[in-house]
Amino acid sequence: MSITPQWKDELRARITLSTVINRSTKLTRAGREWKACCPFHNEATPSFYVNDQKGFYHCFGCGAHGDVISWMTEQRGLSFIDACKELAAEAGMEVPAPDPIAAKKAEKRAELIDVTTDAQAWFFDNLRSSDGREAMQYLTGRGLKPETLQEFGFGYAPESKQALNRALARYDDEMLVETGMRIKTDDGTTYDRFRGRVMLPIQDARGRVIAFGGRIMDKRDGVAKYLNSPDTPLFDKGRTLYNLHRASPASRQSGRVIVVEGYMDVVALAQAGFGDAVAPLGTALTETQLEMLWRMVEVPILCFDGDKAGERAAMRAISRALPLLAPMRSLSIVRLPSGMDPDDLINRDGPKAMGDLLDNPKSLLDALWEGERDAQPLSSPESKAGLKARLMEHVDTIENKDIQALYRRELLDRFSAFAFPRRDNLGPQRQFQNRGNWQNRKAPQPGLSQEGRERLGRAMSGGQRASLMSAVIAGLVRFPEQISAHSEALSRLAQLDPNAAPAIESLMELSETLDSHTTNAISSDEGIPAPPVNQQFAFLREGTDPGEAREELAEAVSLLAQKPALEAAMAATIARFDEDPEGALAEQVRLREQLFTVEERLKEFGRKKSRTAG
């Protein structure tokens, strides 16, 4: 049998988590929990908490989270099986016998890792021998420091086709082939895959060598600059991120992860002080790699070279990510200056220039818009229509319907502003006046029912007027063109807040009958009370700049929709706690932090109102 979830649950129940953690990290009581300075990152104020009742630890500073088994694997460095064995002995439990097939695979992997580990030691020594003198000169000539070469395990593979076979003669040649370090031809002969190359070990999330990458030192016709191991029982390039074992702890401290195009970019960034970088290995980012990145941070930064290949790589990554987007899960994009990679930029302008770019990445939406807009000339109606079609094709791939709707609206707004620019500098209101003198035309009679008018009247009157909800309703009556702009948020709010639903339904009903150019407040001509004036919210005060008023109104709508949505998400995590307690708890912690932020922003609205009133 194998280790089942039920067995792990029993093991956790028999072990007191705080007792295990307290052996290496000093804990102090904090109510029903324990707290300490986090052992996963440097901090002066304790943000690491241990809850014995729930069986989890969590750091509110770096996000480290897990149970007693993950503590043993991540903090103690044990394998999963070794962690289970040690804890089971302490708890007086027997470790289930492993599944025979799984055990055989694990044993095979362990044997192959012995081979790759010894090969890495040989490559490493070669670089520091007389045979590796030229390779060492090449690396130092590229500006790599001795400590960097040591940290990343740089090595050298000599030109000979049989050097590795002789150096690792204690292993069967078939094992060397199986690890991808030797190639077997159709006639059964074998030879070394890596020859005359600078070598870099590729490691798994636990730091074990599972494959290699090799780079030539000079240009040779017909020879690939970079050569990676093929897929093997140890190595699946679509499921591996180079430098993940170093970047994960660095990411907990920085709160970010940087994805670059190749492993030499990772090395250059690490030497410049950016230790939270990873790279795919010769392929575009896969869905599995994106999921690995999202487990580290909510918005990884993809950093691409400033050339045509970098542009193509960015668009491929965006296309791969769009179907997987979810709330609080996206990407941001950094494009380097034209013709430069990270090493070039750092050498020319220093680490600060790189840091400035990483601190100001483009959102995925911005990168998508700019990438398609700049992909080809847009000099004709047909080419502009092609831009719109390409954008909507991307949007259609987004599986999350809320995000899809938001992307569609934002991209269509940008397309409209780009494809139909204003012809003069008269401003939007004068523009509309020139299109048929709309302000002097009588607006069509809104098709709002008597019941709808009464609903709006109630929402804007009585004791509710002082609330943010009633203020928002009044603001939308004053700026009716904003109703459709916020329809998604308003619809969600109506679903989640029954008290708000009637007034919102009436507003939506009314917006469908308005002239598309109407920017005046809905007045009593339509049977609806005029919006209150001289209120403390900017969007209700006379004399407020319209742009400022609309911005504050948009923020108020967003806040009103966010709070019930987060509360509903919290309730959903409780419902699935029995099925996935660890995931549910982590989600609760994340949602609680977001809810706190939203509540603080709502209070700020109230404080802003009080200050203005005073």
Order of alpha helices (4+ residues) and beta strands (2+ residues): alpha-alpha-beta-beta-beta-beta-beta-alpha-alpha-alpha-alpha-alpha-beta-alpha-alpha-beta-beta-beta-beta-beta-alpha-beta-alpha-beta-alpha-beta-alpha-beta-alpha-alpha-beta-alpha-alpha-alpha-alpha-alpha-alpha-alpha-alpha-alpha-alpha-alpha
